[in-house]
């Protein structure tokens, strides 16, 4: 005789495979968003749009008068008055940085629609399996928070006294995007497992998976601070900085202050903490090799490529295309880590029978 749970699951009208493919498509868009956001940062374009208009801001300026109005608003902030104005920025120069910030915001709107509209459709069609509605709503809320955090990041750089956004807000903005990316992948993998077996339970986050995630999150935080403080330019040599292993840095406020504010120390921590991340990932990848070999291969490939790109980015003085690739592969490291952690969690969570 079937248990009530088995009977309910076997008659569930949910469409886990369709949901999983949709979530993976959104994850691909979020990855693209991370790359475009990185380029926006690298080209110093983030402050080019000084207002947040969630609806009407989807359209760029369409006339000379509108362009002049946008440029005039930009000319009131510190970045223009202290840096770009004295450098002789023209309207054509302004249009270039405007394009990247507008593209970044437009892609964010597209991701919102690509998530919210299919979610509503699946919901109305009763195609969401039992237990997944709260997870999908949480991912939707994270997407909304991402937009809010992005605006606070921009707002932090709009006064006349500063010339850049807060690197703290930049790190919150980036880490929220990457956490959302990991959540999308994890939910998709759970749904694919459910497609194969309607009695499959969601994977657990193991101790090893948690440790790896925390170690990686700290590295991502340091990477965001490197970007926010332009600390990638602190050295164009590797492995030494300023001809020494540990560079000189500001010690007047103590180590902890320097670790969050000094570009030289943050750059140093980011380049060497990477090896702690590698060690954790090697252990995780080996743990899941017999459970899901493709995930293990993906993680090894991602962090190996990321290390090479990081060194190359430093040694080229932060070449734009290399730095953008570094950002892309960083997102893929997050994806492959989530994949391996999920595989490890599935390996210790036997299906209920």
C-alpha positions in Angstrom: 0.0 0.0 0.0 1.4 3.4 -0.9 2.1 6.0 1.8 0.2 9.3 1.6 3.4 11.2 0.7 4.3 8.8 -2.1 0.7 9.0 -3.5 0.7 12.8 -3.3 4.1 13.2 -5.0 3.3 10.7 -7.8 0.1 12.7 -8.6 1.8 16.1 -8.4 1.2 18.1 -11.5 4.3 20.1 -11.1 6.7 20.5 -14.0 10.2 20.3 -12.4 12.2 20.0 -15.6 10.5 23.1 -17.2 11.1 25.0 -14.0 14.7 23.9 -13.8 15.5 25.0 -17.4 13.8 28.4 -16.7 15.9 28.9 -13.6 19.1 28.0 -15.4 18.2 30.5 -18.2 17.8 33.2 -15.5 21.1 32.1 -14.0 22.7 32.7 -17.4 21.3 36.2 -17.5 22.5 36.9 -14.0 26.0 35.7 -15.1 25.8 38.2 -18.0 24.7 40.8 -15.5 27.8 40.2 -13.4 30.0 40.6 -16.4 28.3 43.8 -17.6 28.5 45.2 -14.1 32.2 44.4 -14.0 32.7 46.3 -17.3 30.6 49.2 -15.9 32.9 49.4 -13.0 36.1 49.0 -15.0 35.1 51.8 -17.3 34.1 54.1 -14.4 30.6 54.3 -15.8 28.5 53.6 -12.7 27.8 57.2 -11.8 26.8 58.3 -15.3 23.1 58.1 -14.5 22.3 60.1 -11.4 18.6 59.2 -11.0 16.8 55.9 -10.4 13.7 55.6 -12.6 12.7 52.0 -12.5 10.1 52.4 -15.4 10.9 55.4 -17.5 14.6 54.9 -17.1 14.4 51.9 -19.4 14.6 54.3 -22.3 17.9 56.2 -23.0 17.9 59.9 -24.0 16.3 60.2 -27.4 17.0 63.9 -28.2 19.8 66.3 -27.9 17.9 68.2 -25.2 17.6 65.0 -23.2 21.3 64.1 -23.6 22.3 67.6 -22.5 20.0 67.4 -19.4 21.6 64.1 -18.4 25.1 65.4 -19.0 24.2 68.5 -16.9 23.1 66.4 -14.0 26.3 64.3 -14.2 28.3 67.6 -14.2 27.1 68.3 -10.6 28.7 65.3 -9.0 32.3 65.0 -7.6 33.4 62.5 -10.2 32.9 65.0 -13.0 34.0 68.1 -11.1 37.2 66.6 -9.7 38.2 64.1 -12.4 36.4 64.0 -15.7 35.6 67.7 -16.0 39.3 68.8 -15.6 40.2 66.0 -18.0 38.0 67.6 -20.7 35.2 65.1 -20.9 33.0 65.7 -24.0 29.4 64.8 -24.5 30.6 61.9 -26.7 32.7 60.7 -23.9 29.8 60.9 -21.5 27.6 58.9 -23.9 30.1 56.1 -23.8 30.0 55.7 -20.0 26.2 56.3 -20.0 25.8 53.3 -22.4 27.4 50.8 -20.0 25.4 52.0 -16.9 22.2 52.0 -18.9 22.9 48.5 -20.3 23.6 47.3 -16.8 20.3 48.7 -15.5 18.4 47.5 -18.6 19.7 43.9 -18.2 18.6 44.1 -14.5 15.0 45.0 -15.7 15.1 42.1 -18.2 16.1 39.7 -15.5 13.3 40.9 -13.3 10.8 40.3 -16.1 12.4 36.9 -17.1 11.9 35.7 -13.5 8.6 37.3 -12.5 6.5 36.6 -15.6 7.3 32.9 -15.9 6.9 32.5 -12.1 3.4 33.9 -12.4 2.6 31.7 -15.3 3.9 28.5 -13.6 2.0 29.5 -10.4 -1.3 30.0 -12.2 -0.8 26.7 -14.1 -0.2 25.0 -10.8 3.1 23.7 -12.2 5.2 24.4 -9.2 6.0 21.3 -7.2 5.0 21.2 -3.5 7.5 23.1 -1.2 9.1 25.2 -4.0 6.9 28.3 -3.9 8.6 29.9 -0.9 12.1 29.3 -2.5 11.0 30.9 -5.7 9.5 33.9 -3.9 12.8 34.2 -1.9 14.7 34.3 -5.1 12.3 37.0 -6.5 12.9 39.0 -3.3 16.6 38.7 -3.7 16.3 40.1 -7.2 14.4 43.1 -5.9 16.9 43.7 -3.2 19.7 43.6 -5.8 18.1 46.5 -7.6 17.7 48.5 -4.3 21.3 47.7 -3.3 22.5 48.8 -6.7 20.8 52.2 -6.3 22.3 52.7 -2.8 25.7 51.9 -4.3 25.2 54.6 -7.0 23.8 57.0 -4.5 26.9 56.7 -2.3 29.0 58.3 -5.0 26.7 61.2 -6.1 27.8 63.9 -3.7 30.3 66.6 -4.6 32.7 65.5 -1.9 33.4 61.9 -3.3 34.5 60.7 -6.7 33.5 57.1 -6.5 30.9 54.7 -5.1 31.4 53.1 -1.7 33.3 49.9 -2.0 31.2 48.5 0.8 28.0 49.0 -1.1 29.6 47.6 -4.3 30.5 44.4 -2.4 26.9 44.1 -1.0 25.6 44.6 -4.6 27.9 42.0 -6.1 27.6 39.4 -3.4 23.9 39.6 -3.5 24.0 38.9 -7.2 26.3 35.9 -6.7 24.3 34.5 -3.8 21.2 34.8 -6.0 23.1 33.0 -8.8 24.0 30.1 -6.5 20.4 29.9 -5.3 19.1 29.7 -8.8 21.5 26.9 -9.7 20.8 25.0 -6.4 17.0 25.2 -6.9 17.4 24.1 -10.6 19.5 21.1 -9.5 16.9 20.1 -6.9 14.2 20.3 -9.5 16.2 18.2 -12.0 16.6 15.5 -9.2 12.8 15.7 -8.6 12.2 15.2 -12.4 14.2 11.9 -12.2 12.5 10.8 -9.0 9.4 12.4 -7.6 10.4 11.3 -4.1 13.7 13.1 -4.2 14.3 15.5 -1.4 16.2 18.8 -1.7 20.0 18.4 -1.2 21.4 19.5 2.1 24.3 21.9 2.6 27.0 19.8 4.2 29.7 21.0 6.5 32.3 20.8 3.7 30.0 22.7 1.4 29.4 25.4 4.0 33.1 25.8 4.7 33.9 26.1 1.0 31.1 28.6 0.5 32.3 30.8 3.4 35.9 30.7 2.2 34.8 31.6 -1.3 32.5 34.4 -0.1 35.4 36.0 1.7 37.4 35.9 -1.5 34.5 37.4 -3.4 34.2 40.2 -0.8 37.9 41.0 -1.2 37.5 40.9 -5.0 34.6 43.4 -4.8 36.8 45.7 -2.6 39.6 45.4 -5.0 37.3 46.6 -7.8 35.7 49.3 -5.7 39.1 50.8 -4.6 40.8 50.2 -8.0 43.2 48.1 -6.0 44.0 45.9 -9.0 46.3 48.8 -10.0 48.3 48.6 -6.8 50.8 46.2 -8.5 51.5 44.9 -11.9 53.9 42.2 -10.8 53.4 38.7 -9.4 54.1 37.1 -7.0 55.8 40.2 -5.4 54.3 43.6 -4.8 56.6 46.6 -4.7 59.5 44.2 -4.9 58.4 42.4 -1.7 56.1 39.7 -0.7 54.1 41.8 1.7 53.6 45.4 0.4 53.8 48.5 2.5 50.3 49.7 3.6 48.8 52.3 5.9 49.1 51.0 9.5 48.0 54.3 11.2 44.5 53.0 11.9 45.4 49.4 12.7 45.3 46.2 10.6 41.6 45.7 10.6 41.0 49.2 9.2 43.7 48.7 6.6 42.2 45.3 5.6 39.0 47.0 4.7 40.3 50.3 3.3 43.9 50.1 2.1 44.2 49.1 -1.6 47.7 47.6 -1.2 46.7 45.3 1.7 43.4 44.3 0.1 45.1 43.4 -3.1 47.6 41.3 -1.2 44.9 39.5 0.7 42.9 38.9 -2.4 45.8 37.3 -4.3 46.9 35.0 -1.5 43.5 34.1 0.0 42.9 32.6 -3.4 45.1 29.7 -2.5 43.0 29.0 0.6 40.0 28.9 -1.7 41.8 26.5 -4.1 42.6 24.1 -1.2 38.9 24.1 0.0 37.7 23.5 -3.6 40.1 20.7 -4.3 38.8 18.9 -1.2 35.2 19.5 -2.2 35.8 18.5 -5.8 37.5 15.3 -4.7 34.6 14.6 -2.4 32.1 14.6 -5.2 34.2 13.0 -7.9 32.6 9.6 -7.4 29.1 11.1 -7.0 29.0 13.5 -9.9 32.2 13.6 -11.9 31.2 16.4 -14.3 30.7 18.8 -11.3 34.2 17.9 -10.0 35.7 18.6 -13.5 33.8 21.9 -13.8 35.1 23.1 -10.4 38.7 22.2 -11.1 38.5 23.9 -14.5 36.8 27.0 -13.2 39.2 27.8 -10.3 42.3 26.8 -12.4 41.2 29.3 -15.1 40.4 31.9 -12.6 43.8 31.8 -11.0 45.5 32.2 -14.4 43.2 35.1 -15.4 43.8 36.8 -12.0 47.6 36.7 -12.5 47.3 37.9 -16.1 44.9 40.7 -15.1 47.5 42.0 -12.6 50.4 41.7 -14.9 48.7 43.6 -17.8 47.8 46.5 -15.5 44.1 45.4 -15.4 43.5 45.0 -19.2 39.7 45.5 -19.7 39.1 42.3 -21.6 41.1 40.2 -19.1 39.4 41.8 -16.1 36.0 41.1 -17.7 36.9 37.5 -18.3 38.1 37.3 -14.6 34.7 38.5 -13.6 32.9 36.0 -15.8 34.9 33.0 -14.6 34.4 34.2 -11.0 30.7 33.8 -11.6 31.3 30.3 -13.1 33.4 29.4 -10.0 30.3 30.3 -7.9 28.1 28.1 -10.2 30.5 25.1 -10.1 30.9 25.4 -6.4 27.1 25.4 -5.9 27.0 22.3 -8.2 29.6 20.4 -6.2 28.1 21.4 -2.9 24.7 20.2 -4.1 26.2 16.9 -5.3 27.8 16.5 -1.8 24.6 17.3 -0.1 22.6 14.9 -2.3 25.1 12.2 -1.5 24.3 12.4 2.2 20.6 12.8 1.9 19.1 9.5 0.8 15.7 9.6 -0.9 12.8 8.8 1.3 11.2 5.5 0.3 
